[in-house]
């Protein structure tokens, strides 16, 4: 007789990785959590709070600066006020109430502040106005035709400094100046040629420039009174000692 052997069907020991038949006890897929971000209202509130704080600090800074400006102006003597006005008016050549870079440089030098170029430019950039703005403040166009004519040619804008700003800045510098620096500046006005001493000829020249009618005997007596080393002149150190008493 014939026997039929039935072979068992081969089965895979691997379970399907995807689909409905995925093993329940298999490793679970990794999970991720979304980082927590501040909500939009809270973020906007924080930004607004920071903005208000910046504005408050800016207001306080402006108030402090204005108070310092007023204090410096109030501390000026009448002679110092006149000195500042004379320096400005002398170099405001077109008498428009504004001075440019070159005029500012020589005006400050006349007051004893010989600043380098970059510091003069910094003053104009920080405190100045442009020539076009200054012109608009002085002579505003009265009609559209005039405005059109002015717009036809627009020269390059130059930084300018007005008198009030100049006066305030110079007051601050004068008040911050060392008294001995003032004395040395006065010494240089007497000491023609930078000799380091004031001679009888220097006193005669200054007396003429000031219109003083002093005789040579009086001028010689002035030198003899303060000449400590007997060289018939007043040295820088002797002059400082005279002024500081």
C-alpha positions in Angstrom: 0.0 0.0 0.0 1.1 3.6 -0.5 1.5 5.9 2.3 1.3 9.7 1.9 3.3 11.7 4.3 2.1 15.1 5.0 4.9 17.6 5.8 4.1 20.3 8.4 3.8 23.7 6.8 6.8 25.9 7.6 5.9 28.8 9.7 8.0 31.9 10.3 9.1 32.6 13.9 9.2 36.4 13.1 6.2 38.4 14.0 5.1 41.2 11.7 6.6 44.6 12.6 3.7 46.7 11.4 0.0 46.4 11.1 -2.7 45.0 13.3 -0.7 41.9 14.3 2.0 43.9 16.0 2.8 42.1 19.4 1.1 43.8 22.3 4.1 43.2 24.5 6.7 44.6 22.1 8.8 47.7 22.8 6.8 50.9 22.7 7.7 53.7 20.3 9.6 56.5 21.8 7.5 59.5 22.8 8.5 63.2 22.8 7.2 66.1 24.8 6.9 69.6 23.4 8.9 72.2 25.4 6.7 74.6 27.2 6.9 78.2 25.8 5.4 81.2 27.6 2.0 82.1 26.4 1.7 85.0 24.0 -0.1 87.3 26.5 2.7 86.8 29.1 5.4 87.4 26.5 3.7 90.6 25.3 3.3 91.8 28.8 7.0 91.3 29.6 8.0 93.2 26.4 5.7 96.0 27.3 7.1 96.2 30.8 10.7 96.4 29.5 9.7 99.1 27.0 8.1 101.2 29.8 11.2 100.8 32.0 13.5 102.0 29.1 11.3 105.0 28.6 11.3 105.8 32.3 15.1 105.6 32.5 15.4 107.8 29.4 13.1 110.4 31.0 15.1 110.4 34.2 18.3 110.8 32.2 16.9 113.8 30.3 15.7 115.4 33.5 19.1 114.9 35.1 20.9 116.3 32.1 18.6 119.3 32.0 19.2 120.0 35.7 23.0 119.8 35.2 22.7 122.2 32.2 20.7 124.7 34.3 23.1 124.4 37.2 26.1 125.0 34.9 24.5 128.1 33.3 23.4 129.5 36.7 27.0 129.1 38.0 28.5 131.2 35.3 29.6 134.7 36.2 28.4 137.7 34.1 31.9 138.0 32.7 31.9 134.3 31.6 28.5 134.7 30.0 29.8 137.7 28.0 32.9 135.8 27.0 30.9 132.9 25.6 28.6 135.3 23.7 31.5 137.2 22.3 33.2 134.0 21.1 30.0 132.8 19.4 29.1 136.2 17.8 32.7 136.7 16.6 32.7 133.6 14.6 29.0 133.5 13.5 30.0 135.3 10.4 26.6 135.3 8.7 24.9 136.2 12.0 22.2 133.5 11.6 22.5 132.1 15.1 24.4 129.0 14.0 28.0 128.0 13.6 29.5 125.2 11.6 32.5 122.9 12.2 35.2 125.5 11.5 33.5 128.3 13.4 32.9 126.0 16.4 36.5 124.9 16.5 37.9 128.5 16.6 35.2 129.7 18.9 36.0 126.9 21.4 39.7 127.6 21.0 39.1 131.3 21.8 37.6 130.1 25.1 40.6 127.9 25.9 39.3 124.5 24.6 41.5 123.3 21.7 39.8 120.1 20.7 40.8 117.6 18.0 38.7 117.2 14.9 36.9 114.0 16.0 35.7 115.6 19.2 34.4 118.7 17.4 32.5 116.4 15.0 31.2 114.3 17.9 29.7 117.5 19.5 28.0 118.4 16.2 26.6 114.9 15.7 25.3 114.7 19.3 24.0 118.2 19.9 23.8 119.9 16.5 21.2 120.2 13.8 21.5 120.1 10.0 21.7 123.2 7.8 18.5 122.3 6.1 16.7 122.1 9.5 18.2 125.3 10.6 17.1 127.0 7.4 13.6 125.7 7.8 13.4 127.1 11.3 14.7 130.5 10.3 12.8 131.1 7.0 9.9 128.7 6.4 8.4 128.6 2.9 5.3 130.8 2.7 3.7 129.2 -0.3 4.0 126.1 -2.5 5.8 128.0 -5.3 8.5 129.1 -3.0 8.8 125.6 -1.5 9.1 124.2 -5.0 11.9 126.7 -5.8 13.7 125.8 -2.6 13.4 122.1 -3.4 14.8 122.6 -6.9 18.3 122.9 -5.4 19.2 121.3 -2.1 22.8 121.8 -1.0 24.5 119.1 1.1 23.3 119.4 4.7 26.0 120.6 7.2 25.9 120.0 10.9 25.4 123.3 12.8 25.3 124.3 16.4 22.9 127.0 17.8 23.8 129.6 20.3 21.8 128.2 23.2 23.3 124.8 22.8 26.8 126.3 22.5 26.3 128.4 25.6 25.2 125.3 27.6 28.1 123.1 26.4 30.7 125.8 27.1 29.2 126.4 30.6 29.6 122.7 31.4 33.2 122.8 30.2 34.1 126.0 32.1 32.6 124.7 35.3 34.5 121.5 35.0 37.8 123.2 34.3 40.6 123.1 36.8 41.2 126.6 38.3 44.9 126.2 37.7 44.2 125.6 34.0 42.5 129.0 33.9 45.5 130.6 35.5 47.9 129.0 33.0 45.6 130.1 30.1 45.8 133.7 31.5 49.6 133.3 31.8 49.8 132.4 28.1 48.0 135.6 27.2 50.8 137.6 28.8 53.6 135.3 27.7 54.0 136.2 24.0 56.0 133.6 22.1 55.8 131.0 24.8 59.0 131.9 26.6 57.8 130.5 29.9 58.0 133.9 31.7 56.4 137.4 31.6 58.8 140.2 30.9 58.5 144.0 31.2 57.8 144.1 27.4 54.9 141.7 27.9 53.3 143.9 30.5 53.8 147.0 28.3 52.1 145.2 25.4 49.1 144.0 27.4 48.7 147.5 29.0 48.5 149.0 25.5 46.0 146.4 24.3 43.8 147.0 27.3 44.1 150.8 27.0 45.7 151.1 30.5 47.8 154.1 31.1 50.5 152.6 33.3 54.0 154.0 33.4 57.2 151.9 33.1 58.0 152.5 36.8 54.7 150.9 37.8 55.2 147.9 35.6 58.7 147.4 36.8 57.4 147.6 40.4 54.9 144.9 39.6 57.6 142.5 38.3 59.9 143.3 41.2 57.2 142.5 43.7 56.5 139.0 42.4 59.9 138.1 41.0 61.2 135.5 43.5 64.3 134.4 41.7 65.6 137.8 40.6 65.6 137.3 36.8 63.5 140.5 36.2 60.6 138.4 34.9 57.6 136.4 36.3 57.8 132.7 35.8 54.9 130.4 35.3 55.2 129.1 38.9 55.4 132.6 40.3 52.3 133.7 38.3 50.3 130.7 39.6 51.4 131.5 43.2 50.3 135.1 42.7 46.8 134.0 41.5 46.3 131.3 44.1 47.5 133.6 46.9 
